[in-house]
Amino acid sequence: MRTSTLRRAAGVWLCLLLPALFAQASEADGAGACWKPLHVRSPAPPAVSVRAGGQLDVFLRNARNGLVHRVLDAKTGTLQAQAPLGGAFSSEAAAVSWPDGRIDVFARHTNNTLWHRQFEPSRARWLPWKGLGGLLTSGPAVTSSASGRMDVFVRGAGNALWHLQYAPAEGRWLPWKPLGGLLTSEPAAVSWGEGRIDVFGRGIENGLWQLTFDAHQGGWGRWQAREGVLTAGPTVSSWGPGRLDVFTQGADHTLWHLLFEARLGGWQPWRALDGAAEARPVAVSPAPGRIELWARGPDTMLRRCELESPLPVPPENSRPWEEISPMPR
């Protein structure tokens, strides 16, 4: 989706409103019914990260545009008391967690630059906020594809995708780099394993676009168009190598799921999940076979949806897509 080469190819765009093209996908699985209110209001969508052991850390912007941190109580399904982190932000945050308990949080400051704060587990404390520059026109996305490495993506000048990398070997942030494209939403990013990053965004014709980094294939590839017409930015999660789960709100205002599973041959058809979509949900995978969606509803209340999906079956026994359904209670 580099701006110099963006083209509309015949057959690339597939409107989510066309039931004939998604006849199988129209079989509702009840996922829409899984949205549960958390009785917490937020002026922006949440950021969610998963620590070792499956603990979920949730970061919310408060009414004064500062950031607060809350932990999900796994036993009760409720959020613990909030801890204020300060700052002054104009977008939702993005967060990434590490096996040792470290957390890194990023957000777009009110001056449209990127700010970063880190939780230091050895001393159980948050370090001060630090500015990382840039010129942001969206909230950030962050992922990690190697120990100590962080990759932050934002929509920047000219609505192109911009990349900021922390290189652990050098112990510093590398300069901002443009990655092209022409985005109409904030990006979403995920890593399914060492040396692999996938970034998604909504393009100028509301299509889904993907940019992949593969350290074993020479680095960054080319922007690729995926089927679909989006009315909001996408979100993506992965629970292991060869697996991507993309979620978005379709033109019919329902939640749609696009699966990439290498052991099923790659991309599978779009599938509608029953019920109205919450605007731009955030997806995380606490464990293999599990996905959690978090979103802010039209009443500004936070909602949470737990999904489960069987692990991939061998290609010779595969179905058009995997069943995905609410977690049993």
Order of alpha helices (4+ residues) and beta strands (2+ residues): beta-beta-beta-beta-beta-beta-beta-beta-beta-beta-beta-beta-beta-beta-beta-beta-beta-beta-beta-beta-beta-beta-beta-beta-beta-beta-beta-beta-beta-beta
